[in-house]
């Protein structure tokens, strides 16, 4: 079961990787199968949604004591807009709360309106922002 779950998550991530927003402050590097398998050995939890035998959405979350942090949430393009991301993320937050988490954190690129909408719907509040700065045109560093 574990190997099948890891392979399914790898395939989901491989399919979706190009859809992640890549900004100077946020990126989601494509993990190889070893790195995906290591998520479980690192103590992270994976919550998924299936359409038949296919994993169509997943979220990965870690917990240390009273704090849980979402690593990433991913939904196949053809299944977006149906609440799958919200469902798997909500399931992860509920499970962590049942395990003693009292604070949950997550990220979200400002350019990813869908992700930010899910976060707001689940009660997350923006408590910090990451800004990326670059020199004005023509003032490149030497």
N, CA, C and O atoms as a GROMACS GRO file, in nm:
protein
  568
    1UNK      N    1   0.082  -0.121   0.000
    1UNK     CA    2   0.000   0.000   0.000
    1UNK      C    3   0.086   0.126   0.000
    1UNK      O    4   0.059   0.219  -0.076
    2UNK      N    5   0.190   0.129   0.085
    2UNK     CA    6   0.275   0.248   0.094
    2UNK      C    7   0.340   0.279  -0.039
    2UNK      O    8   0.340   0.394  -0.083
    3UNK      N    9   0.396   0.177  -0.105
    3UNK     CA   10   0.465   0.199  -0.232
    3UNK      C   11   0.367   0.252  -0.336
    3UNK      O   12   0.400   0.343  -0.412
    4UNK      N   13   0.248   0.196  -0.340
    4UNK     CA   14   0.147   0.242  -0.435
    4UNK      C   15   0.110   0.388  -0.408
    4UNK      O   16   0.094   0.466  -0.502
    5UNK      N   17   0.096   0.424  -0.281
    5UNK     CA   18   0.063   0.562  -0.246
    5UNK      C   19   0.175   0.657  -0.287
    5UNK      O   20   0.149   0.766  -0.338
    6UNK      N   21   0.299   0.616  -0.265
    6UNK     CA   22   0.414   0.700  -0.301
    6UNK      C   23   0.422   0.718  -0.452
    6UNK      O   24   0.448   0.828  -0.500
    7UNK      N   25   0.401   0.611  -0.526
    7UNK     CA   26   0.405   0.620  -0.673
    7UNK      C   27   0.293   0.711  -0.722
    7UNK      O   28   0.315   0.793  -0.812
    8UNK      N   29   0.174   0.699  -0.665
    8UNK     CA   30   0.062   0.783  -0.705
    8UNK      C   31   0.090   0.930  -0.676
    8UNK      O   32   0.060   1.016  -0.758
    9UNK      N   33   0.149   0.959  -0.560
    9UNK     CA   34   0.183   1.097  -0.526
    9UNK      C   35   0.291   1.149  -0.619
    9UNK      O   36   0.285   1.265  -0.662
   10UNK      N   37   0.390   1.068  -0.651
   10UNK     CA   38   0.495   1.108  -0.745
   10UNK      C   39   0.433   1.143  -0.880
   10UNK      O   40   0.467   1.246  -0.939
   11UNK      N   41   0.343   1.060  -0.929
   11UNK     CA   42   0.279   1.086  -1.059
   11UNK      C   43   0.197   1.215  -1.055
   11UNK      O   44   0.198   1.293  -1.151
   12UNK      N   45   0.126   1.237  -0.946
   12UNK     CA   46   0.048   1.360  -0.930
   12UNK      C   47   0.141   1.481  -0.935
   12UNK      O   48   0.113   1.578  -1.006
   13UNK      N   49   0.249   1.476  -0.860
   13UNK     CA   50   0.343   1.588  -0.857
   13UNK      C   51   0.413   1.608  -0.991
   13UNK      O   52   0.434   1.722  -1.034
   14UNK      N   53   0.448   1.500  -1.056
   14UNK     CA   54   0.514   1.511  -1.186
   14UNK      C   55   0.420   1.577  -1.288
   14UNK      O   56   0.462   1.662  -1.367
   15UNK      N   57   0.294   1.539  -1.284
   15UNK     CA   58   0.196   1.597  -1.374
   15UNK      C   59   0.172   1.744  -1.344
   15UNK      O   60   0.157   1.825  -1.436
   16UNK      N   61   0.168   1.780  -1.218
   16UNK     CA   62   0.132   1.916  -1.177
   16UNK      C   63   0.248   2.012  -1.163
   16UNK      O   64   0.226   2.133  -1.150
   17UNK      N   65   0.370   1.965  -1.165
   17UNK     CA   66   0.483   2.051  -1.130
   17UNK      C   67   0.487   2.180  -1.212
   17UNK      O   68   0.516   2.286  -1.158
   18UNK      N   69   0.460   2.172  -1.340
   18UNK     CA   70   0.466   2.291  -1.425
   18UNK      C   71   0.356   2.391  -1.390
   18UNK      O   72   0.364   2.508  -1.429
   19UNK      N   73   0.252   2.348  -1.318
   19UNK     CA   74   0.142   2.437  -1.282
   19UNK      C   75   0.165   2.514  -1.152
   19UNK      O   76   0.090   2.607  -1.122
   20UNK      N   77   0.268   2.477  -1.077
   20UNK     CA   78   0.298   2.553  -0.955
   20UNK      C   79   0.350   2.690  -0.992
   20UNK      O   80   0.423   2.704  -1.090
   21UNK      N   81   0.313   2.793  -0.915
   21UNK     CA   82   0.373   2.924  -0.941
   21UNK      C   83   0.520   2.923  -0.898
   21UNK      O   84   0.552   2.881  -0.787
   22UNK      N   85   0.605   2.969  -0.984
   22UNK     CA   86   0.747   2.980  -0.952
   22UNK      C   87   0.781   3.128  -0.947
   22UNK      O   88   0.792   3.195  -1.049
   23UNK      N   89   0.798   3.178  -0.824
   23UNK     CA   90   0.837   3.317  -0.802
   23UNK      C   91   0.968   3.314  -0.725
   23UNK      O   92   1.009   3.209  -0.677
   24UNK      N   93   1.035   3.428  -0.713
   24UNK     CA   94   1.159   3.428  -0.634
   24UNK      C   95   1.139   3.381  -0.489
   24UNK      O   96   1.232   3.330  -0.427
   25UNK      N   97   1.018   3.398  -0.436
   25UNK     CA   98   0.993   3.361  -0.296
   25UNK      C   99   0.927   3.224  -0.282
   25UNK      O  100   0.931   3.166  -0.173
   26UNK      N  101   0.868   3.173  -0.388
   26UNK     CA  102   0.799   3.045  -0.379
   26UNK      C  103   0.834   2.957  -0.498
   26UNK      O  104   0.842   3.004  -0.612
   27UNK      N  105   0.854   2.833  -0.470
   27UNK     CA  106   0.875   2.736  -0.578
   27UNK      C  107   0.848   2.597  -0.521
   27UNK      O  108   0.855   2.575  -0.401
   28UNK      N  109   0.817   2.506  -0.608
   28UNK     CA  110   0.794   2.368  -0.569
   28UNK      C  111   0.879   2.282  -0.661
   28UNK      O  112   0.838   2.250  -0.773
   29UNK      N  113   0.996   2.246  -0.613
   29UNK     CA  114   1.084   2.162  -0.694
   29UNK      C  115   1.024   2.023  -0.708
   29UNK      O  116   0.966   1.970  -0.614
   30UNK      N  117   1.038   1.966  -0.826
   30UNK     CA  118   0.988   1.832  -0.850
   30UNK      C  119   1.073   1.732  -0.772
   30UNK      O  120   1.194   1.725  -0.791
   31UNK      N  121   1.008   1.657  -0.686
   31UNK     CA  122   1.078   1.555  -0.607
   31UNK      C  123   1.087   1.426  -0.687
   31UNK      O  124   0.995   1.392  -0.762
   32UNK      N  125   1.197   1.355  -0.670
   32UNK     CA  126   1.206   1.223  -0.732
   32UNK      C  127   1.134   1.123  -0.642
   32UNK      O  128   1.086   1.158  -0.534
   33UNK      N  129   1.126   0.998  -0.688
   33UNK     CA  130   1.051   0.897  -0.612
   33UNK      C  131   1.110   0.874  -0.474
   33UNK      O  132   1.036   0.852  -0.378
   34UNK      N  133   1.241   0.880  -0.463
   34UNK     CA  134   1.304   0.863  -0.330
   34UNK      C  135   1.259   0.972  -0.234
   34UNK      O  136   1.227   0.944  -0.119
   35UNK      N  137   1.257   1.096  -0.283
   35UNK     CA  138   1.216   1.208  -0.198
   35UNK      C  139   1.069   1.196  -0.159
   35UNK      O  140   1.032   1.227  -0.046
   36UNK      N  141   0.986   1.150  -0.252
   36UNK     CA  142   0.845   1.128  -0.220
   36UNK      C  143   0.832   1.021  -0.112
   36UNK      O  144   0.758   1.040  -0.016
   37UNK      N  145   0.902   0.911  -0.127
   37UNK     CA  146   0.898   0.803  -0.026
   37UNK      C  147   0.945   0.854   0.110
   37UNK      O  148   0.894   0.812   0.214
   38UNK      N  149   1.042   0.944   0.109
   38UNK     CA  150   1.098   0.996   0.234
   38UNK      C  151   0.998   1.083   0.310
   38UNK      O  152   1.017   1.106   0.430
   39UNK      N  153   0.894   1.132   0.245
   39UNK     CA  154   0.795   1.213   0.316
   39UNK      C  155   0.740   1.137   0.435
   39UNK      O  156   0.727   1.193   0.544
   40UNK      N  157   0.708   1.010   0.416
   40UNK     CA  158   0.652   0.929   0.524
   40UNK      C  159   0.757   0.904   0.632
   40UNK      O  160   0.726   0.912   0.750
   41UNK      N  161   0.879   0.872   0.592
   41UNK     CA  162   0.982   0.844   0.692
   41UNK      C  163   1.020   0.969   0.770
   41UNK      O  164   1.073   0.959   0.881
   42UNK      N  165   0.994   1.086   0.714
   42UNK     CA  166   1.018   1.213   0.786
   42UNK      C  167   0.903   1.246   0.881
   42UNK      O  168   0.907   1.348   0.950
   43UNK      N  169   0.802   1.161   0.885
   43UNK     CA  170   0.690   1.183   0.976
   43UNK      C  171   0.579   1.269   0.918
   43UNK      O  172   0.487   1.307   0.990
   44UNK      N  173   0.586   1.300   0.790
   44UNK     CA  174   0.480   1.380   0.729
   44UNK      C  175   0.360   1.290   0.699
   44UNK      O  176   0.373   1.169   0.686
   45UNK      N  177   0.246   1.353   0.688
   45UNK     CA  178   0.123   1.279   0.660
   45UNK      C  179   0.069   1.324   0.525
   45UNK      O  180   0.078   1.441   0.489
   46UNK      N  181   0.014   1.229   0.451
   46UNK     CA  182  -0.039   1.256   0.318
   46UNK      C  183  -0.188   1.225   0.318
   46UNK      O  184  -0.231   1.117   0.360
   47UNK      N  185  -0.267   1.320   0.271
   47UNK     CA  186  -0.411   1.304   0.260
   47UNK      C  187  -0.446   1.317   0.112
   47UNK      O  188  -0.407   1.414   0.048
   48UNK      N  189  -0.520   1.220   0.058
   48UNK     CA  190  -0.547   1.221  -0.084
   48UNK      C  191  -0.693   1.201  -0.118
   48UNK      O  192  -0.772   1.155  -0.037
   49UNK      N  193  -0.725   1.238  -0.241
   49UNK     CA  194  -0.858   1.216  -0.298
   49UNK      C  195  -0.840   1.139  -0.428
   49UNK      O  196  -0.752   1.170  -0.508
   50UNK      N  197  -0.923   1.038  -0.448
   50UNK     CA  198  -0.914   0.953  -0.566
   50UNK      C  199  -1.039   0.964  -0.652
   50UNK      O  200  -1.149   0.986  -0.602
   51UNK      N  201  -1.019   0.950  -0.780
   51UNK     CA  202  -1.128   0.931  -0.876
   51UNK      C  203  -1.104   0.792  -0.931
   51UNK      O  204  -1.021   0.773  -1.020
   52UNK      N  205  -1.176   0.694  -0.880
   52UNK     CA  206  -1.148   0.555  -0.913
   52UNK      C  207  -1.012   0.518  -0.855
   52UNK      O  208  -0.990   0.532  -0.735
   53UNK      N  209  -0.924   0.470  -0.938
   53UNK     CA  210  -0.790   0.430  -0.893
   53UNK      C  211  -0.688   0.543  -0.902
   53UNK      O  212  -0.574   0.525  -0.860
   54UNK      N  213  -0.727   0.658  -0.956
   54UNK     CA  214  -0.632   0.767  -0.978
   54UNK      C  215  -0.633   0.868  -0.863
   54UNK      O  216  -0.739   0.916  -0.822
   55UNK      N  217  -0.514   0.899  -0.812
   55UNK     CA  218  -0.500   1.006  -0.714
   55UNK      C  219  -0.515   1.138  -0.788
   55UNK      O  220  -0.436   1.168  -0.878
   56UNK      N  221  -0.616   1.217  -0.752
   56UNK     CA  222  -0.642   1.342  -0.823
   56UNK      C  223  -0.611   1.466  -0.739
   56UNK      O  224  -0.606   1.577  -0.791
   57UNK      N  225  -0.590   1.447  -0.610
   57UNK     CA  226  -0.556   1.558  -0.523
   57UNK      C  227  -0.492   1.507  -0.396
   57UNK      O  228  -0.525   1.399  -0.347
   58UNK      N  229  -0.400   1.587  -0.342
   58UNK     CA  230  -0.332   1.547  -0.219
   58UNK      C  231  -0.277   1.669  -0.148
   58UNK      O  232  -0.248   1.772  -0.209
   59UNK      N  233  -0.265   1.655  -0.018
   59UNK     CA  234  -0.193   1.754   0.062
   59UNK      C  235  -0.100   1.679   0.155
   59UNK      O  236  -0.130   1.569   0.201
   60UNK      N  237   0.014   1.740   0.181
   60UNK     CA  238   0.116   1.682   0.269
   60UNK      C  239   0.136   1.780   0.384
   60UNK      O  240   0.155   1.899   0.362
   61UNK      N  241   0.131   1.728   0.506
   61UNK     CA  242   0.140   1.813   0.625
   61UNK      C  243   0.230   1.747   0.729
   61UNK      O  244   0.233   1.624   0.742
   62UNK      N  245   0.301   1.829   0.801
   62UNK     CA  246   0.384   1.780   0.911
   62UNK      C  247   0.339   1.843   1.041
   62UNK      O  248   0.280   1.951   1.042
   63UNK      N  249   0.366   1.775   1.150
   63UNK     CA  250   0.326   1.826   1.281
   63UNK      C  251   0.437   1.804   1.381
   63UNK      O  252   0.496   1.696   1.389
   64UNK      N  253   0.466   1.908   1.458
   64UNK     CA  254   0.559   1.900   1.571
   64UNK      C  255   0.486   1.958   1.690
   64UNK      O  256   0.467   2.079   1.700
   65UNK      N  257   0.447   1.871   1.779
   65UNK     CA  258   0.374   1.917   1.897
   65UNK      C  259   0.244   1.985   1.857
   65UNK      O  260   0.162   1.928   1.785
   66UNK      N  261   0.227   2.107   1.904
   66UNK     CA  262   0.104   2.181   1.880
   66UNK      C  263   0.102   2.259   1.750
   66UNK      O  264   0.008   2.334   1.726
   67UNK      N  265   0.203   2.242   1.665
   67UNK     CA  266   0.210   2.317   1.539
   67UNK      C  267   0.212   2.223   1.419
   67UNK      O  268   0.292   2.129   1.415
   68UNK      N  269   0.126   2.248   1.324
   68UNK     CA  270   0.123   2.171   1.198
   68UNK      C  271   0.151   2.266   1.083
   68UNK      O  272   0.109   2.382   1.086
   69UNK      N  273   0.221   2.218   0.982
   69UNK     CA  274   0.257   2.302   0.867
   69UNK      C  275   0.233   2.223   0.739
   69UNK      O  276   0.285   2.113   0.722
   70UNK      N  277   0.154   2.281   0.649
   70UNK     CA  278   0.130   2.218   0.519
   70UNK      C  279   0.254   2.235   0.432
   70UNK      O  280   0.305   2.346   0.418
   71UNK      N  281   0.300   2.126   0.376
   71UNK     CA  282   0.415   2.129   0.284
   71UNK      C  283   0.369   2.169   0.144
   71UNK      O  284   0.428   2.258   0.082
   72UNK      N  285   0.266   2.103   0.094
   72UNK     CA  286   0.210   2.138  -0.036
   72UNK      C  287   0.074   2.072  -0.053
   72UNK      O  288   0.043   1.972   0.012
   73UNK      N  289  -0.005   2.130  -0.142
   73UNK     CA  290  -0.134   2.074  -0.182
   73UNK      C  291  -0.138   2.078  -0.334
   73UNK      O  292  -0.095   2.176  -0.396
   74UNK      N  293  -0.188   1.971  -0.394
   74UNK     CA  294  -0.182   1.957  -0.539
   74UNK      C  295  -0.309   1.888  -0.590
   74UNK      O  296  -0.351   1.786  -0.535
   75UNK      N  297  -0.369   1.943  -0.695
   75UNK     CA  298  -0.488   1.884  -0.756
   75UNK      C  299  -0.468   1.881  -0.907
   75UNK      O  300  -0.424   1.980  -0.966
   76UNK      N  301  -0.501   1.769  -0.969
   76UNK     CA  302  -0.490   1.759  -1.115
   76UNK      C  303  -0.576   1.865  -1.182
   76UNK      O  304  -0.686   1.895  -1.135
   77UNK      N  305  -0.527   1.920  -1.291
   77UNK     CA  306  -0.594   2.031  -1.360
   77UNK      C  307  -0.741   2.000  -1.392
   77UNK      O  308  -0.827   2.085  -1.372
   78UNK      N  309  -0.769   1.882  -1.441
   78UNK     CA  310  -0.905   1.847  -1.478
   78UNK      C  311  -1.001   1.831  -1.362
   78UNK      O  312  -1.121   1.815  -1.383
   79UNK      N  313  -0.950   1.834  -1.241
   79UNK     CA  314  -1.032   1.816  -1.121
   79UNK      C  315  -1.036   1.942  -1.034
   79UNK      O  316  -1.096   1.941  -0.926
   80UNK      N  317  -0.973   2.048  -1.079
   80UNK     CA  318  -0.971   2.172  -1.000
   80UNK      C  319  -1.106   2.240  -1.004
   80UNK      O  320  -1.186   2.220  -1.096
   81UNK      N  321  -1.131   2.321  -0.902
   81UNK     CA  322  -1.257   2.395  -0.896
   81UNK      C  323  -1.373   2.314  -0.842
   81UNK      O  324  -1.488   2.357  -0.849
   82UNK      N  325  -1.344   2.196  -0.789
   82UNK     CA  326  -1.450   2.108  -0.736
   82UNK      C  327  -1.440   2.091  -0.585
   82UNK      O  328  -1.514   2.012  -0.527
   83UNK      N  329  -1.351   2.164  -0.522
   83UNK     CA  330  -1.337   2.154  -0.377
   83UNK      C  331  -1.244   2.044  -0.329
   83UNK      O  332  -1.238   2.017  -0.209
   84UNK      N  333  -1.173   1.980  -0.420
   84UNK     CA  334  -1.084   1.870  -0.380
   84UNK      C  335  -0.968   1.920  -0.296
   84UNK      O  336  -0.936   1.860  -0.193
   85UNK      N  337  -0.906   2.029  -0.338
   85UNK     CA  338  -0.796   2.085  -0.260
   85UNK      C  339  -0.842   2.124  -0.120
   85UNK      O  340  -0.772   2.098  -0.022
   86UNK      N  341  -0.958   2.187  -0.112
   86UNK     CA  342  -1.012   2.225   0.019
   86UNK      C  343  -1.041   2.102   0.104
   86UNK      O  344  -1.016   2.103   0.224
   87UNK      N  345  -1.094   1.998   0.042
   87UNK     CA  346  -1.130   1.877   0.118
   87UNK      C  347  -1.007   1.808   0.176
   87UNK      O  348  -1.006   1.772   0.294
   88UNK      N  349  -0.903   1.789   0.094
   88UNK     CA  350  -0.785   1.719   0.146
   88UNK      C  351  -0.712   1.805   0.248
   88UNK      O  352  -0.657   1.754   0.346
   89UNK      N  353  -0.711   1.936   0.226
   89UNK     CA  354  -0.644   2.024   0.322
   89UNK      C  355  -0.723   2.029   0.453
   89UNK      O  356  -0.664   2.026   0.561
   90UNK      N  357  -0.855   2.035   0.444
   90UNK     CA  358  -0.938   2.034   0.565
   90UNK      C  359  -0.921   1.904   0.642
   90UNK      O  360  -0.911   1.906   0.764
   91UNK      N  361  -0.917   1.792   0.571
   91UNK     CA  362  -0.898   1.663   0.638
   91UNK      C  363  -0.765   1.660   0.712
   91UNK      O  364  -0.756   1.606   0.822
   92UNK      N  365  -0.661   1.719   0.652
   92UNK     CA  366  -0.530   1.719   0.717
   92UNK      C  367  -0.530   1.806   0.843
   92UNK      O  368  -0.471   1.770   0.944
   93UNK      N  369  -0.597   1.920   0.835
   93UNK     CA  370  -0.604   2.010   0.951
   93UNK      C  371  -0.683   1.945   1.064
   93UNK      O  372  -0.644   1.952   1.180
   94UNK      N  373  -0.794   1.881   1.031
   94UNK     CA  374  -0.875   1.813   1.132
   94UNK      C  375  -0.795   1.702   1.199
   94UNK      O  376  -0.796   1.688   1.321
   95UNK      N  377  -0.726   1.622   1.119
   95UNK     CA  378  -0.646   1.512   1.174
   95UNK      C  379  -0.536   1.564   1.265
   95UNK      O  380  -0.509   1.507   1.371
   96UNK      N  381  -0.471   1.673   1.225
   96UNK     CA  382  -0.365   1.728   1.310
   96UNK      C  383  -0.424   1.788   1.438
   96UNK      O  384  -0.363   1.776   1.544
   97UNK      N  385  -0.540   1.851   1.428
   97UNK     CA  386  -0.605   1.904   1.548
   97UNK      C  387  -0.639   1.791   1.644
   97UNK      O  388  -0.625   1.805   1.765
   98UNK      N  389  -0.684   1.679   1.590
   98UNK     CA  390  -0.714   1.563   1.674
   98UNK      C  391  -0.588   1.504   1.736
   98UNK      O  392  -0.594   1.435   1.837
   99UNK      N  393  -0.472   1.533   1.676
   99UNK     CA  394  -0.344   1.485   1.729
   99UNK      C  395  -0.276   1.590   1.816
   99UNK      O  396  -0.160   1.573   1.855
  100UNK      N  397  -0.347   1.699   1.847
  100UNK     CA  398  -0.293   1.798   1.939
  100UNK      C  399  -0.247   1.929   1.879
  100UNK      O  400  -0.203   2.017   1.953
  101UNK      N  401  -0.253   1.945   1.748
  101UNK     CA  402  -0.212   2.072   1.687
  101UNK      C  403  -0.312   2.181   1.725
  101UNK      O  404  -0.433   2.161   1.719
  102UNK      N  405  -0.260   2.295   1.763
  102UNK     CA  406  -0.344   2.410   1.795
  102UNK      C  407  -0.318   2.526   1.702
  102UNK      O  408  -0.396   2.620   1.696
  103UNK      N  409  -0.208   2.520   1.628
  103UNK     CA  410  -0.174   2.621   1.529
  103UNK      C  411  -0.138   2.548   1.401
  103UNK      O  412  -0.058   2.454   1.402
  104UNK      N  413  -0.198   2.590   1.290
  104UNK     CA  414  -0.166   2.531   1.160
  104UNK      C  415  -0.117   2.641   1.068
  104UNK      O  416  -0.174   2.750   1.064
  105UNK      N  417  -0.013   2.611   0.995
  105UNK     CA  418   0.043   2.707   0.901
  105UNK      C  419   0.040   2.652   0.760
  105UNK      O  420   0.036   2.530   0.739
  106UNK      N  421   0.043   2.741   0.666
  106UNK     CA  422   0.047   2.704   0.525
  106UNK      C  423   0.106   2.819   0.448
  106UNK      O  424   0.114   2.931   0.498
  107UNK      N  425   0.147   2.794   0.328
  107UNK     CA  426   0.198   2.899   0.242
  107UNK      C  427   0.104   2.920   0.125
  107UNK      O  428   0.000   2.854   0.114
  108UNK      N  429   0.142   3.010   0.040
  108UNK     CA  430   0.062   3.035  -0.079
  108UNK      C  431   0.116   3.154  -0.154
  108UNK      O  432   0.129   3.263  -0.099
  109UNK      N  433   0.149   3.132  -0.278
  109UNK     CA  434   0.198   3.242  -0.362
  109UNK      C  435   0.085   3.339  -0.390
  109UNK      O  436  -0.028   3.298  -0.415
  110UNK      N  437   0.115   3.467  -0.385
  110UNK     CA  438   0.013   3.569  -0.409
  110UNK      C  439  -0.049   3.557  -0.548
  110UNK      O  440  -0.160   3.606  -0.570
  111UNK      N  441   0.020   3.492  -0.641
  111UNK     CA  442  -0.033   3.476  -0.776
  111UNK      C  443  -0.125   3.355  -0.789
  111UNK      O  444  -0.181   3.333  -0.896
  112UNK      N  445  -0.142   3.277  -0.683
  112UNK     CA  446  -0.225   3.157  -0.688
  112UNK      C  447  -0.357   3.184  -0.614
  112UNK      O  448  -0.373   3.149  -0.497
  113UNK      N  449  -0.449   3.247  -0.685
  113UNK     CA  450  -0.577   3.285  -0.624
  113UNK      C  451  -0.654   3.166  -0.569
  113UNK      O  452  -0.716   3.177  -0.463
  114UNK      N  453  -0.652   3.054  -0.639
  114UNK     CA  454  -0.727   2.937  -0.593
  114UNK      C  455  -0.675   2.888  -0.459
  114UNK      O  456  -0.753   2.859  -0.368
  115UNK      N  457  -0.544   2.878  -0.446
  115UNK     CA  458  -0.484   2.833  -0.321
  115UNK      C  459  -0.515   2.929  -0.207
  115UNK      O  460  -0.550   2.887  -0.097
  116UNK      N  461  -0.502   3.057  -0.234
  116UNK     CA  462  -0.531   3.156  -0.130
  116UNK      C  463  -0.678   3.152  -0.090
  116UNK      O  464  -0.712   3.173   0.026
  117UNK      N  465  -0.767   3.127  -0.187
  117UNK     CA  466  -0.910   3.116  -0.157
  117UNK      C  467  -0.940   2.998  -0.067
  117UNK      O  468  -1.020   3.009   0.026
  118UNK      N  469  -0.876   2.885  -0.095
  118UNK     CA  470  -0.892   2.767  -0.008
  118UNK      C  471  -0.843   2.799   0.132
  118UNK      O  472  -0.910   2.768   0.231
  119UNK      N  473  -0.727   2.862   0.141
  119UNK     CA  474  -0.672   2.895   0.272
  119UNK      C  475  -0.767   2.985   0.351
  119UNK      O  476  -0.790   2.963   0.470
  120UNK      N  477  -0.823   3.087   0.285
  120UNK     CA  478  -0.918   3.176   0.353
  120UNK      C  479  -1.043   3.098   0.396
  120UNK      O  480  -1.092   3.116   0.507
  121UNK      N  481  -1.093   3.013   0.308
  121UNK     CA  482  -1.214   2.936   0.339
  121UNK      C  483  -1.194   2.844   0.459
  121UNK      O  484  -1.288   2.815   0.533
  122UNK      N  485  -1.071   2.798   0.478
  122UNK     CA  486  -1.041   2.709   0.592
  122UNK      C  487  -1.004   2.787   0.718
  122UNK      O  488  -0.974   2.727   0.821
  123UNK      N  489  -1.005   2.920   0.710
  123UNK     CA  490  -0.981   3.001   0.829
  123UNK      C  491  -0.839   3.049   0.848
  123UNK      O  492  -0.808   3.109   0.951
  124UNK      N  493  -0.753   3.022   0.752
  124UNK     CA  494  -0.616   3.073   0.764
  124UNK      C  495  -0.616   3.224   0.749
  124UNK      O  496  -0.696   3.281   0.674
  125UNK      N  497  -0.527   3.289   0.822
  125UNK     CA  498  -0.509   3.433   0.813
  125UNK      C  499  -0.367   3.461   0.768
  125UNK      O  500  -0.274   3.391   0.810
  126UNK      N  501  -0.350   3.562   0.684
  126UNK     CA  502  -0.215   3.599   0.640
  126UNK      C  503  -0.148   3.673   0.755
  126UNK      O  504  -0.194   3.779   0.798
  127UNK      N  505  -0.039   3.616   0.803
  127UNK     CA  506   0.035   3.677   0.914
  127UNK      C  507   0.173   3.725   0.871
  127UNK      O  508   0.240   3.797   0.945
  128UNK      N  509   0.215   3.686   0.752
  128UNK     CA  510   0.342   3.734   0.699
  128UNK      C  511   0.336   3.731   0.548
  128UNK      O  512   0.260   3.655   0.488
  129UNK      N  513   0.416   3.814   0.487
  129UNK     CA  514   0.428   3.818   0.341
  129UNK      C  515   0.575   3.813   0.305
  129UNK      O  516   0.660   3.867   0.376
  130UNK      N  517   0.604   3.748   0.195
  130UNK     CA  518   0.740   3.745   0.144
  130UNK      C  519   0.745   3.834   0.020
  130UNK      O  520   0.664   3.819  -0.071
  131UNK      N  521   0.838   3.924   0.019
  131UNK     CA  522   0.854   4.014  -0.094
  131UNK      C  523   0.983   3.981  -0.168
  131UNK      O  524   1.083   3.944  -0.107
  132UNK      N  525   0.978   3.995  -0.298
  132UNK     CA  526   1.097   3.976  -0.381
  132UNK      C  527   1.129   4.110  -0.445
  132UNK      O  528   1.043   4.175  -0.504
  133UNK      N  529   1.252   4.150  -0.434
  133UNK     CA  530   1.295   4.279  -0.488
  133UNK      C  531   1.403   4.256  -0.593
  133UNK      O  532   1.480   4.161  -0.585
  134UNK      N  533   1.407   4.344  -0.688
  134UNK     CA  534   1.513   4.340  -0.788
  134UNK      C  535   1.548   4.484  -0.823
  134UNK      O  536   1.465   4.573  -0.808
  135UNK      N  537   1.671   4.506  -0.869
  135UNK     CA  538   1.710   4.644  -0.903
  135UNK      C  539   1.632   4.694  -1.024
  135UNK      O  540   1.589   4.614  -1.108
  136UNK      N  541   1.612   4.825  -1.034
  136UNK     CA  542   1.544   4.880  -1.150
  136UNK      C  543   1.620   4.845  -1.279
  136UNK      O  544   1.739   4.815  -1.275
  137UNK      N  545   1.549   4.848  -1.390
  137UNK     CA  546   1.611   4.820  -1.520
  137UNK      C  547   1.736   4.905  -1.538
  137UNK      O  548   1.737   5.024  -1.507
  138UNK      N  549   1.841   4.844  -1.586
  138UNK     CA  550   1.965   4.916  -1.614
  138UNK      C  551   2.059   4.928  -1.497
  138UNK      O  552   2.170   4.980  -1.513
  139UNK      N  553   2.019   4.882  -1.380
  139UNK     CA  554   2.105   4.890  -1.262
  139UNK      C  555   2.147   4.751  -1.216
  139UNK      O  556   2.152   4.724  -1.096
  140UNK      N  557   2.177   4.666  -1.309
  140UNK     CA  558   2.218   4.529  -1.275
  140UNK      C  559   2.347   4.530  -1.195
  140UNK      O  560   2.436   4.612  -1.219
  141UNK      N  561   2.356   4.439  -1.100
  141UNK     CA  562   2.477   4.428  -1.017
  141UNK      C  563   2.595   4.381  -1.102
  141UNK      O  564   2.579   4.301  -1.194
  142UNK      N  565   2.710   4.430  -1.069
  142UNK     CA  566   2.831   4.390  -1.142
  142UNK      C  567   2.902   4.280  -1.070
  142UNK      O  568   3.006   4.233  -1.117
   0.00000   0.00000   0.00000
